[in-house]
């Protein structure tokens, strides 16, 4: 190495000594290759212990028993739906019901779509416009749907001011009523009403939507539709429980 100014020779830089490996009282600290081996073994044990603890925690969530409140999966939801309130004004469903279902170790899902035909409105020379009634039940068998259910339905109006959201009681642990009256005008236009229910790890949705643009068809009052949905949702959920 070149000499420093003033003819002071450069001194070789010393490397810091590694920290000694902790020992028990009365035990000498290992040195050299043996010391490094002990150090790596100690660190490995700490990491393995942390991973083991994390693994136990993850596996524990999988073993959590789903809180299904006695609800049972079905491949034919339409056969369990009670829509008596709607039958009084629409009659029987006019189309072949649309039935779908899914079964999985994490989720059982069933849905039903009913086409409601028009019937004469008492004392009016009009008919109710055709409507669609859609129902879906999800049984969540691995994860609690509560936080996501609240987020979705309590903020359903966030991106569309025409939706009016109201939290209701008397159905499950948590329930919301959503009304869309953007095009509704005293029996004309279009309307939508949805009821969403969570009972334990079961979630349920029932929605009605219709449009009346013909001169001889009208929509029912949306407040009446909300009452029908509440009544029929309660009866349907009772049908879907095994206890």
SEKOLDO-652055 format. One record per residue (C-alpha): x, y, z; residue in one letter. Coordinates in steps of 0.5 Angstrom, whole numbers, plus 500, padded with zeros to 3 digits. Layout:
<atoms>
XYZA;...
</atoms>
This chain:
<atoms>
500500500X;503507499X;506511504X;501516508X;503524508X;509525513X;512518512X;507515516X;506508514X;499506513X;496501518X;492495515X;485495517X;482490522X;476486521X;471486527X;471480531X;464476531X;460477537X;460471541X;455466541X;451466548X;453460552X;450457559X;453459565X;460456566X;460453559X;466456554X;464460548X;465455542X;470458537X;472458529X;467453525X;464450531X;462457534X;459458527X;455452527X;452453533X;450460531X;446458525X;443452529X;440457534X;438461528X;435456525X;431453531X;428460532X;426461525X;423454525X;419455531X;416462528X;414458522X;411452526X;407457531X;404461524X;402454521X;398452527X;395459527X;393458520X;391451521X;387453526X;382458522X;381452517X;378448523X;373453525X;366450525X;362454521X;356457524X;350455519X;345456524X;341450522X;341452514X;342446509X;344446502X;340445497X;340443489X;333446488X;332453492X;326454488X;322448491X;323452498X;321459496X;315462499X;313467495X;305467497X;305475498X;307476491X;302470489X;296475491X;298480486X;301476481X;299469481X;303463480X;310464476X;309464469X;315461467X;319455468X;324457474X;331458473X;335454478X;342453479X;347450485X;354450487X;357445492X;364446494X;368444501X;368452502X;361454499X;355452498X;350456493X;343456490X;339460486X;332461483X;329466478X;322466478X;318470472X;312473475X;306474470X;301480471X;294480474X;288484474X;289490479X;283490484X;278496482X;283498476X;283497469X;290496469X;295490470X;301489474X;307489469X;311483469X;316482474X;322478476X;324475483X;331472484X;333469490X;340466492X;343463499X;350462500X;353457506X;360460507X;363454510X;370456511X;370464513X;365468516X;362473511X;360478516X;365484515X;364483508X;357483508X;356489512X;361492507X;357491501X;350492503X;351498508X;355501502X;350499497X;348506495X;356509495X;356509487X;349510485X;345515489X;338512486X;339506491X;336508498X;339503504X;336502510X;338497516X;332493518X;331488524X;327481525X;331477520X;337474522X;343477525X;343483520X;339485514X;338491509X;333493505X;335497498X;330500494X;331503487X;326508485X;330512480X;325511474X;319510479X;314515478X;307513481X;306506478X;310508472X;317507470X;322502473X;323500480X;327495484X;327492491X;332488495X;333485501X;339482504X;340477510X;346474514X;344469519X;351466522X;355464516X;349464511X;347469507X;341470503X;338475498X;331476495X;330482490X;324484485X;325488479X;320490474X;318496469X;312499466X;312503460X;306500457X;299504457X;295498461X;301496466X;303499472X;308498478X;306496485X;308501491X;315500492X;313500500X;308495499X;314490495X;318491501X;313489506X;312483501X;319481501X;320481508X;314477509X;316472504X;324472506X;322470513X;318464511X;323462506X;329462511X;324458516X;323453510X;331452509X;333451516X;333443519X;331445526X;
</atoms>
